[in-house]
């Protein structure tokens, strides 16, 4: 690579600053999800990103394609990675996440169903969509998307997809385990989850103090 991958110098990220506009308060398990295109010398990849509105826990997956199957596979991976129940996922209206508006009604839509919606239904997750032409309603994950790209593909040169994957793994570990966020009162996302575990264990499927799965993607 053209420059050493310094993951310790994390750029400004969502959660470092308090914004005037306040989000409604939700328990952990409300994820914002989005995707973006990234490139290495070997070609392009699709970067799927999700961030919890409350805990700020972030998760990413690199996929070869940006299609419905990839989006569903990403949700499956997210479910395995998060040690607590996911109750809501907010995405845009892209065909990876939802049918076209004209195809969302009627018996055919109910019979076929979008793969992402089917998976949400299977796990009891409410799938919300942003309002058309209102992309800022999913701003949390879009900012995280930009942050990840600024820290990786916009700063470094990658000969292979594997180099990018390795750097993303390091970045996510540094963020989830070491980045102290003002919106979490100085805690890291991991420390915040451990604190919640001691207060509301009923929301968890695993004890985060002993195990935080899913970071080796």
N, C-alpha and C positions, 0 to 999 in steps of 0.2 A: 504494500500500500504506500501511497505517496507520503502519508504522515502518520505518526504513531497515534493509536486510538486512546486518548486520555479520557477515561470515563469519570475520573474524579472531578473534573471541571464541568459540572452539570450546568446548563444554561437556565435562564429564568423559566419556570414552568408553572402550570396551573396549580394554584394553591399557595404560591409564594406571596401573592398580594390579595388583599380584600377588595372586592369590587363593589361599587355602589348598588348595582342591581343584585338583589338577594334571590336565591333559589328557594322554592318551597322546601321545607324540611321533610326528609324521608329517612326511614331506617336504612341501614346498609342493605345492598342488594339491588339498587337502582343503577343500571349501567348505561352509559352513553357509548354508542358504537359507531365506527366510521371506517373508511378505507382510503388509501392513497396509493399512487404508483411510485415505486422507487426503482433505481437501476444500478447494476454493476456492469463490468465489462462483458459478463456472460449474457446480459439482457435485462429485461424488466421483470419485476415481481410486484405482487399486490400486497401491501401492508395493511392488515386489518388491526384496528386498535380499539380497545374498550377501556373505560375508566369509570370507577364507581363514583357517583355523585357525592356520596357522604364520606367514605373512607379514603377516597383518592387512590385506591389500589388500581394499578394499571396492568394491562395484559396485551400482548401483541402476538401476531402470527404472520409469517411470510408465506404467501400462497403463489402457486404458479399462474393461477387464473383468478379473475374477479367475477365469478359467476355465482349462481344460486347454490350450487353444491359447495363451493368454497366458503360461502357465508355460513351455511349450515355447519360445515366442519369446524369453522372458527367458533361458533357458539358451543359446539360440543366440547372443544378444547377449553373454552372459558369456564364451562360448567365443571370440568375436571380440575381446573386450576384454583378456583375460588373455594375457600374453606367454609363458606356460608351460603345460605339459600339466596338465589337471585329471583326477585319478584317482578322486576320490570326492566325492559330493554328499550331504549329510544334510538331509532335509526332514522336516516333520511328515506326518501321514497324511491331510491335506486332499485333497479330490477334485481340486484343481488339480495335485497332484503324484502321486497314486496312486489306484488303484481301491479301492473298498470292500473290506474283508477278504473278504467272501463272494464277491466277483467276481475274486479274484486267482488262483484255482486252476481247473484243468480246461482242456479243449481250446479253449473259447471265449476264455478269457483269454489263452492262448498265441497264438491266431490274431490277436486284435484288438490287445491290448497297449495300455497307456496311452501317449499321445503323449510324455510326459516320459520314461518308461522306454525307449521306442523310441529316442529321441534319445540317451539315456545309452548304450544298447547300441551305437548306431552309432559313438559316439566312444570306446568302451572305458572308460566311466565306471561305477563301482559306485554305484548309488543305494541309500543306506541310509535307513531310516525310523526316527523316534524311537519309543520304546515308547509305546503308548497310555497316556494319563493320566500321562505323564512329560515334560511340556513343557520342564522345566529341562535336559534332555539337549541341547537346541538353544539353550542360553542365550546363547551368543556372539552369534548373529545377532539374537536377541530384544532383547538389550541395545543392539545397534547400531540396530535399528529404533526403539527408544525415544529414543536419542540423536538420530537424524535428525529425528524428529517434534518433540522438545524444541527443536531448533535451527531448525525451520522452522514447521510449521503450528500448533504450540502457542505460538509466540512472535510470529509475524507474521501479517498479514492479506493474503490474496492475492485480487485481483480476477479473475485469469485463471489457467488452467492453465499458460500460458507463463511467467508470473511465478514460479510454483512450480518449474517445470523449470529456469529460469535460476538460481534460488537453490540448488537441489540440485546443479547443475553446479559452482557455486562452492564449495559445502560439500565435495563429494567431492574436488575438486582440492586444497583446503586440507588435508583429512584425509590423502589418499594421498601428497601431496608435501611437506607442511609439518608435520604433526603428529608430534612425537617421542614414542615410546612406551617405557615402562619395560620391557615384555616383549620389546622388540626392542633392549634395551640402549642406548636413547637415539636410535635411528635412526628415520627415517620409513619407512612401508611401501615407498616407492619406493627409498630408500637401501638398505634391507634386500635388496630384489630385485637391485639392482645389485651388492651385495656377493656374493650367491649366484651371480650370473652369472659372476663371476670364479673361482668354486670348482666349480660343477656345471652347466656349460653344457648338458649332455645333457638336462636337464629343461626347457629353454627352447625355444620355437618362434620367438622374436624376441629380439633384443638389447635389453634394457630401458634400457640406457644411452643409446641413440639414439632409441628409440621406445617410447612407452607409449600404445597405442591404446585407444579405447573410452570416453574420459572425456566426449566430446561426445555425450551421449545425447539 
